[in-house]
Amino acid sequence: MTPEAGGCDAGAVSNEPSHSASRHLALDVADYDAQIRRLVPYYGDLLREGVAVMKALAPPAPRVLDLGGGTGALAEAVLEALPEATVTVLDVDPEMLAVARGRLARFGGRAVFVAGRFTDALPLSDVVVSSLALHHVPDIAQKTAIFRAVNEVLYDDGLFLNLDATMSADPALTALAYDHWLREMGARGVGEAEARGYFAAWAEEDTYLPLADELAALRAAGFPHPECFWRRGPATAYGARKID
Ligand SMILES: C[S@@+](CC[C@H](N)C(=O)[O-])C[C@H]1O[C@@H](n2cnc3c(N)ncnc32)[C@H](O)[C@@H]1O
């Protein structure tokens, strides 16, 4: 899922000579943020809910890893809300990372950038977060492997938090979630045909799994008490603490 239906990196940074790089980055961030709010219901709520859970459960001065951090929206929310936190933004796309770098420059050394994949060796962390990124993992077996790797790099009492779209094992309930998504897009001026076009484009690279499967995968990966913290339509904040 991406504001540009063509792919996560499409249009992230352009090379028009008439604008300064920093102005470009600012425009890209503003465009991206506006678009994602148009297309993804409750995106702002998801970030707020995630940050609230983190504030409640993270240790002091947490080392946070943001998987698929993209343009840095979640990292920015974390860095603002937790003044002692440091955030490593990991993303496979160097153009997204360039935008995140510009957006997070004001936080200095509290924001670190890593070009890499979810499946690469991950840094030890107090909190691992992700927003709208792990739906790029195509099946539950690969997702379970990533959850296991996350569990291994979390310190004891660490927290994993995923903010993403989830569906249901019951097709009727999945249909309801898509109806909800359509309604919310409609309320932001996205007509049904355009919305269905986005769904079709995203379906080529995104997989929204049943929430029950996500929670079961977390349990299989070594998190004893996975939990859904917040859900509205497809928008879901879920995760678990690492407990021995
Ligand atoms: C829809 S964007 C979401 C970005 C950001 N978290 C947000 O909330 O706006 C998904 C991000 O995941 C990244 N991504 C996709 N597959 C990845 C992978 N295998 N490893 C690391 N990053 C990946 C993309 O490059 C993109 O920046």
The ligand as an SDF file (V2000), in Angstrom:
LIG
                    3D

 27 29  0  0  0  0  0  0  0  0999 V2000
    3.7270    1.9950    2.5280 C   0  0  0  0  0  0  0  0  0  0  0  0
    5.3590    2.3840    2.9860 S   0  0  0  0  0  0  0  0  0  0  0  0
    5.0960    2.8220    4.7140 C   0  0  0  0  0  0  0  0  0  0  0  0
    6.1750    3.7020    5.2160 C   0  0  0  0  0  0  0  0  0  0  0  0
    6.0230    4.2570    6.6310 C   0  0  0  0  0  0  0  0  0  0  0  0
    6.2330    3.2330    7.6470 N   0  0  0  0  0  0  0  0  0  0  0  0
    4.7290    4.9730    6.8420 C   0  0  0  0  0  0  0  0  0  0  0  0
    4.0200    4.7190    7.8220 O   0  0  0  0  0  0  0  0  0  0  0  0
    4.4060    5.8610    6.0410 O   0  0  0  0  0  0  0  0  0  0  0  0
    6.1730    0.8040    3.1310 C   0  0  0  0  0  0  0  0  0  0  0  0
    7.6780    0.9250    3.3180 C   0  0  0  0  0  0  0  0  0  0  0  0
    8.2200   -0.3860    3.5090 O   0  0  0  0  0  0  0  0  0  0  0  0
    9.4410   -0.4850    2.7830 C   0  0  0  0  0  0  0  0  0  0  0  0
    9.6960   -1.9000    2.5100 N   0  0  0  0  0  0  0  0  0  0  0  0
    8.9780   -2.7210    1.7250 C   0  0  0  0  0  0  0  0  0  0  0  0
    9.5230   -3.9540    1.7290 N   0  0  0  0  0  0  0  0  0  0  0  0
   10.6000   -3.9060    2.5500 C   0  0  0  0  0  0  0  0  0  0  0  0
   11.5780   -4.8750    2.9770 C   0  0  0  0  0  0  0  0  0  0  0  0
   11.5240   -6.1410    2.5650 N   0  0  0  0  0  0  0  0  0  0  0  0
   12.5350   -4.4860    3.8330 N   0  0  0  0  0  0  0  0  0  0  0  0
   12.5980   -3.1870    4.2660 C   0  0  0  0  0  0  0  0  0  0  0  0
   11.7100   -2.2260    3.8910 N   0  0  0  0  0  0  0  0  0  0  0  0
   10.7210   -2.5880    3.0530 C   0  0  0  0  0  0  0  0  0  0  0  0
    9.1990    0.3520    1.5500 C   0  0  0  0  0  0  0  0  0  0  0  0
   10.4020    0.7460    0.9270 O   0  0  0  0  0  0  0  0  0  0  0  0
    8.3980    1.5110    2.1070 C   0  0  0  0  0  0  0  0  0  0  0  0
    9.2180    2.5810    2.5150 O   0  0  0  0  0  0  0  0  0  0  0  0
  1  2  1  0
  2  3  1  0
  2 10  1  0
  3  4  1  0
  4  5  1  0
  5  6  1  0
  5  7  1  0
  7  8  2  0
  7  9  1  0
 10 11  1  0
 11 12  1  0
 11 26  1  0
 12 13  1  0
 13 14  1  0
 13 24  1  0
 14 15  1  0
 14 23  1  0
 15 16  2  0
 16 17  1  0
 17 18  1  0
 17 23  2  0
 18 19  1  0
 18 20  2  0
 20 21  1  0
 21 22  2  0
 22 23  1  0
 24 25  1  0
 24 26  1  0
 26 27  1  0
M  CHG  2   2   1   9  -1
M  END
$$$$
